[in-house]
Amino acid sequence: MTLNLGARFDQYKTWSLDTTFGPAILLPNRNFTIPGRDFYNLKDISPRLGVVYDVFGNGKTAVRASANRYAGGFSVSYWDGNPGSPLAGLGFANTLNSLVVRSWTDTNHDFKPDCDFGNSAPNGECGAGTANFGQPVINLQIDPRTLSGWDNRGYNWEFTVGVQQELLPRVSVDAVYIRRVFGNFLVNNNRALAPSDYDRFSVTVPQDPRLPNGGGYVINDLFDLNPAKTVGGIPQDNYRTFSDTYGKQQVHWDGVDVSLNARPGKLVIAGGVSTGRPSTDNCDVVSKLGNNPSANAIYGALGGALQSVSFCKSNAAFLTFVRGYAAYTLPKIDVQVAGTLQSMPVPLGGVFDGGGITATRTYTNAEVVPGLGRSLSGGAQTVNINMVQPATLYGERLNQIDFRVGKLLRFGRTRTAVNLDLFNAFNRDTILGVSPLYATWQNAQTLVPGRIAKLSAQFNF
């Protein structure tokens, strides 16, 4: 038996200096300072545990298991986009309002907005602007628990159990089961609203042979904010905290890998099959947040499209990948021939969430009224709704073969390899991306690159 026992310590700490925002072209009288402060101070201890057991003591059958914890990573881009960076226009409970949208009527047709942008009131050809443009405003409160302490970063535990068996000399097979468990999810909750402030409605999907069961089905459990809550503007009291403050959220991933490795003589063969799927459930959390439940199903709002709350729980389809390669060196003439094979589903989305094809259709207010019993709130004339549950509808598989032939040239103690590579040797045109918008639904947007030939040389001395 061999034991590998270890632990990793991580500390992630960030802070900001006092940051002064002075006058600018459009803000000649601005002068305020966001005080510096400590922000993140997160510490994690992550176990790394492994065991391998030689079952018969002859080195031909090994059983192994592992349990490893991995803390979520941070980067500069994460810091710049986080509400702790005043240099990105943000403070702990402040957001620097750095964007203003104003209407413009080009009455004299000179293609220039003839108005005083420094004046937020309507003037010249411009409508009213945001009065607090360029100023700090309260936008998001953050739970201090998410910023510091032990084991408060996002994480995943990975558990594996496997067996490796020698079939013949220099030929072995390996099989392993993998389970990943994710935790410490964060949510933004608008505490000024409650789930009861939203009205439930349903819509009917058009008949379409490309949709599941030919379309024509009803999508239930969609929500629209009660119009009474939009009078004077939608109230905001946004708070970021752990999702388990409101309920149980689960994201798991289960998979199996089987691989073969063979090295008989000058031939090398390796490959295998991998299959796995994620399972997700945040129904408990969605039902308690003050945000629109239709925009908080487990897969999010899909770029602003609402989704049925029934999508808050999903067991995605198993996605199976087949990969392999073989290489053989022809004796005497020192020519190496090699090829690789990959056959995989095209997720058309994130592998983590199962991906899949979605279909976002724009529904008019007239189409929504029968199911809602009233017009959309806020005077909206349309609403975008996803008609297909993610991780249920997939595109074609990507089947690709790459080929190499190389010649070894030996000169004394040096060796040169001249290679010709063909990527996508059979010039497959598999679709990698399609339009999710129903008006152009499943129109190809991205294809696998066509056949590519490459000449290369490697000199070893």
C-alpha positions as CSV (number, residue, x, y, z in Angstrom):
1,M,0.0,0.0,0.0
2,T,1.2,3.5,-0.8
3,L,-0.3,6.5,1.0
4,N,-0.1,10.1,-0.3
5,L,-1.1,12.5,2.5
6,G,-0.9,16.2,2.2
7,A,-2.7,19.5,2.6
8,R,-2.5,22.9,0.8
9,F,-2.8,26.2,2.6
10,D,-4.1,29.2,0.6
11,Q,-4.5,32.8,1.6
12,Y,-6.0,35.4,-0.7
13,K,-5.9,39.0,0.5
14,T,-6.7,42.2,-1.2
15,W,-7.0,45.8,-0.2
16,S,-7.3,49.3,-1.7
17,L,-5.8,52.7,-1.0
18,D,-7.7,55.9,-0.6
19,T,-9.0,56.8,-4.1
20,T,-9.9,60.4,-4.9
21,F,-12.2,61.2,-7.8
22,G,-11.7,64.8,-8.9
23,P,-13.1,67.0,-11.7
24,A,-13.6,65.5,-15.2
25,I,-14.7,67.0,-18.5
26,L,-18.3,66.1,-17.8
27,L,-18.1,66.5,-14.1
28,P,-16.3,69.8,-13.4
29,N,-17.3,70.0,-9.8
30,R,-16.7,66.4,-8.7
31,N,-14.5,66.0,-5.7
32,F,-14.8,63.0,-3.3
33,T,-12.7,60.2,-1.9
34,I,-13.5,56.5,-1.4
35,P,-11.5,55.5,1.6
36,G,-9.1,52.6,1.3
37,R,-10.0,49.4,3.1
38,D,-9.2,45.7,3.4
39,F,-11.4,43.6,1.3
40,Y,-10.7,39.9,0.8
41,N,-8.9,37.9,3.5
42,L,-9.8,34.3,2.8
43,K,-7.9,31.3,4.1
44,D,-8.3,27.7,3.1
45,I,-6.8,24.4,4.1
46,S,-7.4,21.8,1.3
47,P,-6.6,18.1,2.0
48,R,-4.9,16.0,-0.7
49,L,-5.4,12.4,0.1
50,G,-4.6,9.3,-2.0
51,V,-4.1,5.6,-1.5
52,V,-2.9,2.9,-3.9
53,Y,-3.0,-0.8,-3.0
54,D,-1.2,-3.7,-4.9
55,V,-3.9,-6.3,-4.6
56,F,-1.9,-9.4,-5.2
57,G,1.6,-8.1,-4.5
58,N,2.8,-8.8,-8.1
59,G,2.5,-5.2,-9.4
60,K,-0.2,-6.2,-12.0
61,T,-3.4,-5.1,-10.2
62,A,-3.7,-1.8,-8.4
63,V,-6.7,-0.3,-6.7
64,R,-6.6,3.4,-5.8
65,A,-8.7,6.1,-4.3
66,S,-8.4,9.8,-3.6
67,A,-10.1,12.7,-1.9
68,N,-9.0,16.2,-2.8
69,R,-10.4,19.6,-2.1
70,Y,-9.8,22.5,-4.4
71,A,-10.5,26.2,-3.5
72,G,-11.9,28.5,-6.2
73,G,-9.3,30.6,-7.9
74,F,-8.9,34.4,-8.1
75,S,-7.3,36.5,-10.7
76,V,-6.7,40.2,-11.5
77,S,-9.8,40.2,-13.8
78,Y,-11.9,38.9,-10.9
79,W,-10.6,41.6,-8.6
80,D,-11.3,44.4,-11.2
81,G,-14.8,43.3,-11.7
82,N,-15.6,42.8,-8.0
83,P,-17.4,45.3,-5.8
84,G,-14.2,45.8,-3.7
85,S,-12.2,47.7,-6.2
86,P,-12.7,51.5,-6.2
87,L,-10.2,51.8,-9.0
88,A,-12.8,49.9,-11.1
89,G,-15.4,52.4,-9.9
90,L,-16.6,50.3,-7.0
91,G,-16.4,50.4,-3.2
92,F,-17.7,48.1,-0.5
93,A,-21.3,49.5,-0.5
94,N,-20.8,52.0,-3.4
95,T,-20.9,51.8,-7.1
96,L,-19.5,54.7,-9.1
97,N,-22.2,55.4,-11.6
98,S,-20.0,55.6,-14.7
99,L,-22.6,55.2,-17.4
100,V,-25.4,57.5,-18.5
101,V,-27.8,56.9,-21.4
102,R,-29.6,60.0,-22.8
103,S,-32.1,60.3,-25.6
104,W,-31.0,62.5,-28.6
105,T,-33.0,64.0,-31.4
106,D,-30.8,65.3,-34.2
107,T,-33.1,68.2,-35.1
108,N,-30.5,70.0,-37.3
109,H,-29.2,66.8,-39.0
110,D,-25.6,67.6,-38.3
111,F,-25.0,64.1,-36.7
112,K,-23.8,65.8,-33.5
113,P,-25.6,66.0,-30.1
114,D,-25.9,69.7,-29.6
115,C,-26.3,69.9,-25.9
116,D,-24.4,70.4,-22.6
117,F,-23.5,67.0,-21.3
118,G,-22.4,68.5,-18.0
119,N,-26.0,69.4,-17.3
120,S,-28.2,66.4,-16.4
121,A,-31.4,68.3,-17.1
122,P,-32.9,68.2,-20.6
123,N,-31.2,70.8,-22.8
124,G,-30.6,71.3,-26.5
125,E,-31.1,68.1,-28.4
126,C,-30.6,65.8,-25.4
127,G,-33.0,64.4,-22.9
128,A,-32.5,64.1,-19.2
129,G,-29.4,62.3,-17.8
130,T,-28.8,60.5,-14.6
131,A,-28.4,63.1,-11.9
132,N,-25.9,61.0,-9.9
133,F,-23.7,60.3,-13.0
134,G,-20.1,60.0,-11.8
135,Q,-21.0,59.9,-8.2
136,P,-20.9,57.0,-5.7
137,V,-24.3,55.4,-5.0
138,I,-25.3,52.5,-2.8
139,N,-25.8,49.5,-5.0
140,L,-24.8,46.3,-3.3
141,Q,-24.3,45.3,0.3
142,I,-21.9,42.3,0.8
143,D,-22.1,39.8,3.6
144,P,-18.7,40.1,5.4
145,R,-18.6,36.3,5.8
146,T,-18.0,36.0,2.0
147,L,-15.0,38.2,2.2
148,S,-12.9,36.7,5.0
149,G,-12.5,33.7,7.3
150,W,-11.7,30.0,6.8
151,D,-13.0,27.8,4.0
152,N,-15.4,30.5,2.7
153,R,-14.2,30.5,-0.9
154,G,-16.0,28.5,-3.6
155,Y,-14.7,25.0,-3.7
156,N,-15.1,21.5,-5.1
157,W,-14.3,18.2,-3.6
158,E,-13.1,15.5,-6.0
159,F,-13.5,11.8,-5.0
160,T,-12.1,9.0,-7.2
161,V,-12.1,5.2,-7.0
162,G,-10.3,3.2,-9.7
163,V,-8.5,0.0,-10.7
164,Q,-5.6,-0.5,-13.1
165,Q,-4.9,-4.0,-14.5
166,E,-2.1,-5.4,-16.6
167,L,-3.6,-7.5,-19.4
168,L,-0.3,-8.4,-21.1
169,P,3.2,-7.3,-20.8
170,R,3.3,-3.5,-21.6
171,V,-0.5,-3.5,-22.0
172,S,-2.8,-2.2,-19.3
173,V,-6.4,-1.0,-18.8
174,D,-7.5,1.7,-16.3
175,A,-11.0,2.4,-15.1
176,V,-11.9,5.2,-12.6
177,Y,-15.1,6.7,-11.2
178,I,-15.1,10.4,-10.4
179,R,-17.4,12.5,-8.3
180,R,-17.1,16.2,-7.8
181,V,-19.1,18.2,-5.2
182,F,-19.2,22.0,-5.4
183,G,-20.0,24.4,-2.6
184,N,-20.0,27.9,-1.2
185,F,-22.2,29.4,-3.9
186,L,-22.9,33.1,-3.8
187,V,-26.2,34.8,-4.7
188,N,-27.4,38.4,-5.0
189,N,-30.8,39.0,-3.4
190,N,-32.9,42.1,-3.8
191,R,-34.3,42.2,-0.3
192,A,-36.7,45.0,-1.2
193,L,-38.8,42.4,-3.0
194,A,-40.2,39.0,-2.1
195,P,-41.3,36.0,-4.2
196,S,-44.9,37.0,-3.6
197,D,-44.3,40.3,-5.5
198,Y,-44.2,38.3,-8.8
199,D,-47.2,36.9,-10.7
200,R,-47.0,33.5,-12.3
201,F,-47.9,33.0,-16.0
202,S,-47.5,30.5,-18.9
203,V,-47.0,30.7,-22.6
204,T,-47.5,28.3,-25.5
205,V,-44.6,27.2,-27.7
206,P,-45.2,27.3,-31.5
207,Q,-45.4,24.1,-33.5
208,D,-42.0,23.3,-34.9
209,P,-40.6,19.9,-35.7
210,R,-37.1,21.0,-34.5
211,L,-38.5,21.6,-30.9
212,P,-38.9,18.7,-28.5
213,N,-42.0,16.6,-29.4
214,G,-42.7,19.0,-32.3
215,G,-43.4,22.0,-30.1
216,G,-46.9,23.1,-29.2
217,Y,-46.4,22.5,-25.5
218,V,-47.0,25.0,-22.6
219,I,-44.2,26.5,-20.6
220,N,-45.4,27.1,-17.0
221,D,-43.8,28.7,-14.0
222,L,-42.7,32.0,-15.6
223,F,-42.9,35.2,-13.5
224,D,-43.5,38.9,-14.0
225,L,-43.2,41.6,-11.3
226,N,-46.5,43.0,-10.0
227,P,-47.1,46.4,-11.7
228,A,-47.6,48.0,-8.3
229,K,-43.9,47.4,-7.5
230,T,-42.8,49.4,-10.6
231,V,-44.4,52.7,-9.6
232,G,-41.7,55.2,-9.0
233,G,-39.0,52.6,-10.1
234,I,-38.3,49.1,-8.9
235,P,-37.1,49.1,-5.3
236,Q,-33.5,47.9,-4.8
237,D,-31.8,46.5,-1.8
238,N,-29.2,44.2,-3.2
239,Y,-27.3,41.9,-0.8
240,R,-24.7,39.3,-1.7
241,T,-24.3,36.3,0.6
242,F,-24.0,32.5,0.6
243,S,-26.9,30.7,-1.1
244,D,-27.3,28.4,1.9
245,T,-28.5,31.4,3.8
246,Y,-31.8,30.9,1.9
247,G,-31.8,27.2,1.2
248,K,-30.0,24.2,-0.2
249,Q,-28.1,24.4,-3.5
250,Q,-26.4,21.4,-5.1
251,V,-24.1,21.0,-8.0
252,H,-22.5,17.6,-8.5
253,W,-20.7,16.0,-11.4
254,D,-20.3,12.2,-11.9
255,G,-18.2,10.5,-14.5
256,V,-16.4,7.4,-15.5
257,D,-13.1,7.1,-17.5
258,V,-11.8,3.9,-19.1
259,S,-8.5,4.0,-20.9
260,L,-6.1,1.5,-22.6
261,N,-2.4,1.9,-22.9
262,A,-0.3,-0.4,-25.0
263,R,3.4,-0.2,-26.0
264,P,4.3,-3.4,-27.9
265,G,7.6,-2.9,-29.6
266,K,7.7,0.2,-31.8
267,L,3.9,0.7,-31.7
268,V,2.3,2.9,-29.2
269,I,-1.5,2.9,-28.7
270,A,-3.5,4.8,-26.1
271,G,-7.0,5.9,-25.8
272,G,-10.2,5.6,-24.0
273,V,-13.8,6.6,-23.3
274,S,-14.9,9.3,-20.8
275,T,-18.5,9.9,-19.9
276,G,-20.1,12.1,-17.3
277,R,-22.9,14.5,-16.4
278,P,-23.6,17.3,-14.0
279,S,-26.7,17.4,-11.7
280,T,-27.9,20.7,-10.4
281,D,-30.6,21.9,-8.0
282,N,-31.2,25.4,-6.6
283,C,-35.0,25.2,-6.4
284,D,-35.0,25.9,-2.7
285,V,-32.9,29.0,-3.1
286,V,-34.8,30.4,-6.1
287,S,-38.1,30.1,-4.3
288,K,-36.9,32.4,-1.5
289,L,-35.0,35.1,-3.3
290,G,-36.5,38.5,-3.9
291,N,-35.3,38.4,-7.5
292,N,-37.4,37.3,-10.5
293,P,-37.6,33.5,-10.1
294,S,-37.7,33.1,-13.9
295,A,-34.3,34.8,-14.1
296,N,-32.8,32.6,-11.4
297,A,-33.3,29.1,-12.6
298,I,-30.1,27.0,-12.2
299,Y,-28.8,28.0,-15.6
300,G,-29.4,31.7,-15.2
301,A,-31.3,34.1,-17.4
302,L,-29.5,33.2,-20.6
303,G,-28.7,36.7,-21.6
304,G,-31.9,38.2,-20.4
305,A,-34.3,35.5,-21.4
306,L,-36.7,34.2,-18.8
307,Q,-36.9,30.5,-18.0
308,S,-39.4,28.2,-16.4
309,V,-38.6,27.8,-12.7
310,S,-39.0,24.0,-13.3
311,F,-35.5,24.3,-14.9
312,C,-34.1,25.0,-11.4
313,K,-33.3,21.2,-11.2
314,S,-31.6,19.2,-13.9
315,N,-29.8,16.0,-14.5
316,A,-28.0,16.6,-17.7
317,A,-27.5,13.9,-20.3
318,F,-24.3,11.9,-20.1
319,L,-21.8,13.3,-22.6
320,T,-19.4,10.7,-23.9
321,F,-16.0,11.4,-25.3
322,V,-13.8,9.0,-27.2
323,R,-10.1,9.8,-27.7
324,G,-7.2,7.9,-28.9
325,Y,-3.8,8.0,-30.7
326,A,-1.4,5.5,-32.3
327,A,2.2,5.9,-33.4
328,Y,4.5,3.5,-35.2
329,T,8.1,3.9,-36.3
330,L,8.9,2.0,-39.4
331,P,12.2,0.2,-38.8
332,K,15.3,0.8,-40.9
333,I,13.9,3.8,-42.7
334,D,13.1,5.8,-39.5
335,V,9.7,7.0,-40.6
336,Q,7.1,7.7,-38.0
337,V,3.4,7.5,-38.8
338,A,0.9,8.7,-36.2
339,G,-2.7,9.6,-35.9
340,T,-5.2,10.8,-33.4
341,L,-9.0,10.3,-33.1
342,Q,-11.5,12.3,-31.2
343,S,-15.2,11.8,-31.1
344,M,-17.2,14.0,-28.8
345,P,-20.6,15.7,-28.4
346,V,-20.6,19.5,-29.1
347,P,-22.1,20.9,-25.9
348,L,-22.9,24.3,-27.5
349,G,-22.5,25.6,-24.0
350,G,-20.6,25.0,-20.8
351,V,-19.5,21.4,-20.1
352,F,-20.0,22.2,-16.4
353,D,-23.7,22.9,-16.8
354,G,-24.3,20.3,-19.5
355,G,-24.6,22.8,-22.3
356,G,-27.1,22.0,-25.0
357,I,-29.2,24.0,-27.4
358,T,-31.6,26.7,-26.2
359,A,-34.2,28.6,-28.1
360,T,-35.0,32.2,-27.1
361,R,-38.2,33.5,-28.6
362,T,-39.6,37.1,-28.2
363,Y,-43.2,37.0,-27.0
364,T,-45.4,40.1,-27.5
365,N,-47.5,41.5,-24.7
366,A,-50.6,40.2,-26.5
367,E,-49.3,36.7,-26.4
368,V,-48.5,36.9,-22.7
369,V,-51.8,38.5,-21.5
370,P,-53.9,35.2,-21.8
371,G,-51.5,33.4,-19.4
372,L,-50.7,36.3,-17.1
373,G,-54.2,37.9,-16.9
374,R,-52.8,41.4,-17.4
375,S,-50.2,43.3,-19.4
376,L,-46.5,43.0,-18.7
377,S,-45.3,45.3,-15.9
378,G,-43.4,48.5,-16.5
379,G,-45.0,49.1,-19.9
380,A,-42.9,46.3,-21.5
381,Q,-44.2,45.3,-24.9
382,T,-42.2,42.1,-25.3
383,V,-40.4,39.5,-23.2
384,N,-37.7,37.0,-24.2
385,I,-38.4,33.4,-23.0
386,N,-36.3,30.3,-23.5
387,M,-38.4,27.5,-24.8
388,V,-36.0,24.6,-24.3
389,Q,-34.7,23.3,-21.1
390,P,-30.9,23.4,-21.2
391,A,-28.9,20.2,-21.3
392,T,-31.7,18.3,-23.1
393,L,-31.1,19.1,-26.8
394,Y,-27.8,18.6,-28.5
395,G,-26.2,19.1,-31.9
396,E,-24.1,16.7,-33.9
397,R,-20.9,15.0,-32.7
398,L,-17.5,16.2,-33.6
399,N,-15.6,13.3,-35.2
400,Q,-12.1,14.3,-36.2
401,I,-8.9,12.5,-37.3
402,D,-5.5,14.2,-37.3
403,F,-2.5,12.6,-39.1
404,R,1.3,12.9,-39.0
405,V,4.1,11.4,-41.0
406,G,7.7,12.3,-40.0
407,K,11.2,11.4,-41.1
408,L,14.1,11.1,-38.7
409,L,17.5,12.2,-40.0
410,R,20.5,11.3,-38.0
411,F,23.9,13.1,-38.4
412,G,26.4,12.0,-35.8
413,R,25.1,12.9,-32.4
414,T,22.3,15.1,-33.7
415,R,18.9,14.2,-34.9
416,T,16.4,16.1,-37.0
417,A,12.7,15.3,-37.4
418,V,10.9,16.6,-40.4
419,N,7.1,16.3,-40.1
420,L,4.0,16.8,-42.1
421,D,0.8,17.2,-40.1
422,L,-2.8,17.2,-41.3
423,F,-5.4,18.5,-38.9
424,N,-9.0,17.5,-39.6
425,A,-7.6,15.2,-42.3
426,F,-11.1,14.4,-43.7
427,N,-12.1,18.1,-43.7
428,R,-15.2,17.6,-41.5
429,D,-17.5,20.7,-41.3
430,T,-19.1,20.0,-37.8
431,I,-21.1,22.9,-36.4
432,L,-19.6,24.1,-33.2
433,G,-22.0,27.0,-32.5
434,V,-25.6,27.8,-33.5
435,S,-27.9,30.8,-33.0
436,P,-30.1,30.5,-29.8
437,L,-32.5,33.2,-31.1
438,Y,-35.7,31.6,-32.4
439,A,-35.9,34.0,-35.4
440,T,-32.6,32.4,-36.7
441,W,-32.7,29.3,-34.5
442,Q,-29.9,26.8,-35.1
443,N,-28.4,28.7,-37.9
444,A,-24.7,27.8,-37.9
445,Q,-22.5,30.5,-36.3
446,T,-19.2,28.6,-35.9
447,L,-17.7,25.6,-37.7
448,V,-14.7,23.4,-36.9
449,P,-11.7,24.8,-38.8
450,G,-11.2,23.1,-42.2
451,R,-8.3,20.8,-43.1
452,I,-4.9,22.4,-42.2
453,A,-1.5,21.2,-43.4
454,K,1.6,22.1,-41.5
455,L,5.3,21.4,-42.2
456,S,7.7,21.5,-39.2
457,A,11.2,20.5,-38.3
458,Q,12.8,19.7,-34.9
459,F,16.5,19.7,-34.4
460,N,18.0,17.8,-31.4
461,F,21.6,18.0,-30.4
